[in-house]
Amino acid sequence: MPKIISANLNGIRSAASKGFFEWMQAQQADVVCVQELKAQAADMTPAFLQPDGWHGHFQYAEKKGYSGVGVYSRAQPDKVQIGFGSAEFDPEGRYVRVDLGPLTVISLYCPSGSSSEERQQAKFRFMAEFFPHLQALQQEMKDSGRELVICGDWNIAHQEIDLKNWKGNLKNSGFLPEERAWFGRVLEQAGYCDVHRQLLPGVAQYTWWSNRGQAWAKDVGWRIDYQLASAGLAARARSVSVYKEQRFSDHAPLIIEYD
């Protein structure tokens, strides 16, 4: 069963020091998508670039200590695409695509708007620019007979069940009505399936916790990391879990197994 993991590392060097790569090697996964590397190419050691038995491909942010994404795969990809063609957002290091036989896997890190109104407006611009790309991807998959999964930190909690304190966050970035409506369009109009929610329709399970207070210990979290799949792949999903036994980051790895 193909096993795909998505993990926001909140700094690859920090996550490595907390045992992420040892854990990753023990998972027997086929693909691991990582986000928020917070590293440039010069910071990437051989152990980060090509862990034993893995092929790694990355996009780094031009700004130091910021963003960055990657995909580790057991198989050598047939094709690798760095960035989705955005003049504004590709320099921020948000998108890596790999084609593995009949499967396309994308590691994605959507902008956060929580730091300022300026960044929230940038997030809205990203959403507007990325939606046609999402539609084009689906059309490409249909034309080629391939399946697709986009793994990553989307920085949006879609529904009330997706965050503990939804009433207190109705006016906050990540749970704004415009963001939630856009995410709904990704599922309904663009045709993606939220695999985690498909497998656990009524379960409140989170992937990110604030570092303030006792959010992690009390499980006061948000579900903002997703695997959004094409219909054919989503139909083959068999199990989902969020790994919280060790803490590598302010996010926890999302693990989904497909038949």
C-alpha positions as CSV (number, residue, x, y, z in Angstrom):
1,M,0.0,0.0,0.0
2,P,1.5,3.4,-1.0
3,K,2.1,5.4,2.1
4,I,2.3,9.2,1.8
5,I,3.3,11.6,4.6
6,S,3.0,15.4,4.7
7,A,4.9,17.3,7.4
8,N,5.5,21.0,8.1
9,L,8.9,20.9,9.7
10,N,9.0,24.6,10.9
11,G,12.7,24.5,10.1
12,I,14.4,21.4,8.7
13,R,17.5,21.8,10.9
14,S,15.3,22.1,14.0
15,A,13.2,19.0,13.0
16,A,16.3,17.0,12.3
17,S,17.7,17.8,15.7
18,K,14.4,16.4,17.2
19,G,14.7,13.1,15.4
20,F,12.6,13.7,12.3
21,F,14.8,11.8,9.9
22,E,15.2,8.8,12.1
23,W,11.4,8.7,12.4
24,M,11.0,9.1,8.7
25,Q,13.3,6.2,7.9
26,A,11.2,4.0,10.3
27,Q,7.9,4.8,8.6
28,Q,8.4,2.7,5.4
29,A,6.6,5.4,3.5
30,D,6.9,5.8,-0.3
31,V,6.7,9.6,-0.4
32,V,7.3,12.3,2.2
33,C,6.3,15.9,1.5
34,V,7.9,18.6,3.7
35,Q,7.1,22.2,4.1
36,E,8.7,25.3,5.8
37,L,12.3,24.2,5.4
38,K,13.5,27.7,6.6
39,A,16.8,26.9,4.8
40,Q,18.7,27.8,1.7
41,A,20.5,25.4,-0.6
42,A,23.8,26.1,1.2
43,D,22.2,25.0,4.5
44,M,21.2,21.6,3.2
45,T,23.5,18.8,4.3
46,P,23.8,15.6,2.3
47,A,21.7,13.9,5.0
48,F,18.9,16.5,4.3
49,L,19.2,16.4,0.5
50,Q,19.4,12.6,-0.1
51,P,18.7,10.6,3.1
52,D,19.6,7.0,2.7
53,G,17.3,5.3,0.2
54,W,15.5,8.6,-0.7
55,H,15.5,11.0,-3.6
56,G,15.0,14.6,-2.5
57,H,13.8,17.6,-4.6
58,F,13.3,21.1,-3.1
59,Q,12.4,24.7,-3.7
60,Y,14.0,27.3,-1.4
61,A,12.7,30.8,-0.6
62,E,14.9,33.7,-1.7
63,K,14.3,35.2,1.8
64,K,16.6,33.6,4.4
65,G,15.0,31.5,7.1
66,Y,11.7,31.5,5.3
67,S,9.3,29.0,3.7
68,G,10.7,26.3,1.4
69,V,9.3,22.9,0.4
70,G,10.5,19.5,-0.7
71,V,9.5,16.0,-1.7
72,Y,11.3,12.8,-0.7
73,S,10.5,9.8,-2.8
74,R,11.8,6.2,-2.7
75,A,11.6,6.0,-6.5
76,Q,13.5,8.4,-8.8
77,P,10.9,10.7,-10.2
78,D,10.2,10.6,-13.9
79,K,9.8,14.4,-13.9
80,V,10.3,17.2,-11.4
81,Q,8.8,20.7,-11.5
82,I,10.0,23.5,-9.2
83,G,7.4,26.2,-8.7
84,F,4.0,26.6,-10.4
85,G,4.9,29.6,-12.6
86,S,4.1,32.5,-10.3
87,A,6.2,35.6,-10.5
88,E,5.1,36.6,-7.0
89,F,5.0,33.3,-5.1
90,D,7.6,31.1,-6.7
91,P,10.4,33.1,-5.1
92,E,8.8,32.3,-1.7
93,G,9.5,28.5,-2.2
94,R,6.0,27.1,-2.0
95,Y,5.7,24.3,-4.7
96,V,7.5,21.1,-5.8
97,R,5.9,18.6,-8.1
98,V,7.2,15.1,-8.8
99,D,5.8,12.5,-11.2
100,L,6.2,8.9,-10.1
101,G,4.8,6.6,-12.7
102,P,1.0,7.1,-12.9
103,L,1.0,9.3,-9.8
104,T,1.8,13.0,-9.4
105,V,2.7,14.3,-5.9
106,I,2.9,18.0,-5.0
107,S,4.3,19.5,-1.8
108,L,2.6,22.8,-1.1
109,Y,3.0,25.6,1.4
110,C,0.2,28.1,1.1
111,P,0.9,31.6,2.6
112,S,-0.2,32.5,6.1
113,G,-2.0,35.8,6.6
114,S,-1.7,35.9,10.4
115,S,1.3,38.1,10.7
116,S,-0.2,41.3,9.1
117,E,-2.9,42.6,6.9
118,E,-0.3,42.9,4.1
119,R,0.4,39.2,4.3
120,Q,-3.4,38.4,4.4
121,Q,-3.8,40.3,1.1
122,A,-0.9,38.3,-0.3
123,K,-2.7,35.2,0.7
124,F,-5.8,36.3,-1.1
125,R,-3.7,37.0,-4.2
126,F,-2.2,33.5,-3.9
127,M,-5.6,31.9,-3.7
128,A,-6.8,33.8,-6.7
129,E,-3.7,32.8,-8.8
130,F,-3.5,29.2,-7.6
131,F,-7.2,28.2,-8.2
132,P,-6.9,28.1,-12.0
133,H,-3.7,26.1,-11.6
134,L,-5.6,23.6,-9.5
135,Q,-8.2,23.3,-12.2
136,A,-5.6,22.9,-14.9
137,L,-3.9,20.1,-12.9
138,Q,-7.2,18.2,-12.7
139,Q,-7.7,18.5,-16.4
140,E,-4.1,17.3,-17.1
141,M,-4.7,14.3,-14.9
142,K,-7.9,13.4,-16.7
143,D,-6.3,13.8,-20.1
144,S,-3.3,11.6,-19.1
145,G,-5.1,9.1,-17.0
146,R,-2.9,9.9,-14.0
147,E,-3.8,10.4,-10.3
148,L,-2.8,13.4,-8.2
149,V,-2.3,14.3,-4.5
150,I,-1.4,17.7,-3.2
151,C,0.2,17.4,0.3
152,G,0.9,20.3,2.5
153,D,0.1,23.2,4.8
154,W,-2.8,25.0,3.3
155,N,-3.1,27.4,6.3
156,I,-7.0,27.1,6.2
157,A,-9.2,25.3,8.5
158,H,-12.2,24.4,6.3
159,Q,-15.0,23.7,8.7
160,E,-15.9,24.2,12.4
161,I,-14.8,20.6,13.2
162,D,-11.3,21.5,11.9
163,L,-10.3,23.7,14.9
164,K,-11.0,23.5,18.6
165,N,-12.0,27.1,19.2
166,W,-13.9,28.0,16.0
167,K,-16.1,30.6,17.6
168,G,-13.1,32.6,18.8
169,N,-11.5,32.5,15.4
170,L,-14.2,33.6,13.0
171,K,-12.4,36.9,12.2
172,N,-8.9,35.4,12.2
173,S,-6.7,34.4,9.3
174,G,-7.0,30.7,8.5
175,F,-10.7,30.6,9.3
176,L,-12.0,33.7,7.5
177,P,-15.3,33.2,5.5
178,E,-13.5,34.0,2.2
179,E,-10.8,31.4,2.9
180,R,-13.2,28.7,3.9
181,A,-15.4,29.4,0.8
182,W,-12.3,29.2,-1.4
183,F,-11.3,25.9,0.1
184,G,-14.9,24.7,-0.5
185,R,-14.5,25.6,-4.2
186,V,-11.2,23.6,-4.4
187,L,-13.2,20.6,-3.3
188,E,-16.5,21.2,-5.1
189,Q,-15.6,23.0,-8.3
190,A,-12.0,21.9,-8.9
191,G,-12.9,18.4,-7.9
192,Y,-10.4,17.5,-5.1
193,C,-11.1,15.2,-2.2
194,D,-10.1,16.0,1.4
195,V,-8.9,12.4,2.1
196,H,-8.5,12.9,5.8
197,R,-12.1,14.0,6.2
198,Q,-13.3,11.4,3.8
199,L,-11.9,8.6,6.0
200,L,-12.8,10.3,9.3
201,P,-16.0,12.3,8.6
202,G,-17.0,13.2,12.1
203,V,-13.7,13.1,13.9
204,A,-12.0,16.3,15.3
205,Q,-8.3,15.7,14.7
206,Y,-5.8,18.5,14.4
207,T,-2.4,19.0,12.7
208,W,-1.1,22.3,14.1
209,W,-1.0,23.8,17.6
210,S,0.0,27.2,18.8
211,N,3.2,27.4,20.9
212,R,1.3,29.6,23.3
213,G,-0.1,28.2,26.5
214,Q,-0.7,24.5,26.7
215,A,-2.2,24.1,23.2
216,W,-0.3,20.9,22.3
217,A,-0.9,19.3,25.7
218,K,-4.6,20.2,25.7
219,D,-5.0,19.4,22.0
220,V,-6.4,22.9,21.3
221,G,-5.4,22.8,17.6
222,W,-6.3,23.4,14.0
223,R,-6.4,21.0,11.0
224,I,-4.6,23.0,8.3
225,D,-2.4,20.2,6.8
226,Y,-4.2,18.2,4.1
227,Q,-3.8,15.6,1.4
228,L,-6.1,16.7,-1.4
229,A,-6.4,14.0,-4.0
230,S,-8.0,13.3,-7.3
231,A,-11.1,11.1,-7.1
232,G,-9.5,7.9,-8.3
233,L,-6.7,8.1,-5.7
234,A,-9.0,9.2,-2.9
235,A,-11.2,6.1,-3.5
236,R,-8.1,4.0,-2.7
237,A,-7.4,5.6,0.6
238,R,-7.5,3.1,3.4
239,S,-6.1,4.7,6.6
240,V,-5.2,8.1,8.1
241,S,-3.3,9.1,11.2
242,V,-1.7,12.2,12.7
243,Y,1.6,11.3,14.5
244,K,1.9,13.0,17.9
245,E,4.1,10.6,19.9
246,Q,7.1,12.8,19.2
247,R,7.1,16.5,18.5
248,F,9.2,17.6,15.6
249,S,7.5,20.9,15.0
250,D,4.4,23.0,15.8
251,H,2.7,20.7,13.2
252,A,2.3,16.9,13.3
253,P,2.9,14.6,10.3
254,L,-0.2,13.6,8.4
255,I,0.0,9.9,7.3
256,I,-2.3,8.4,4.7
257,E,-2.1,4.9,3.2
258,Y,-3.6,4.1,-0.2
259,D,-4.4,0.8,-1.7
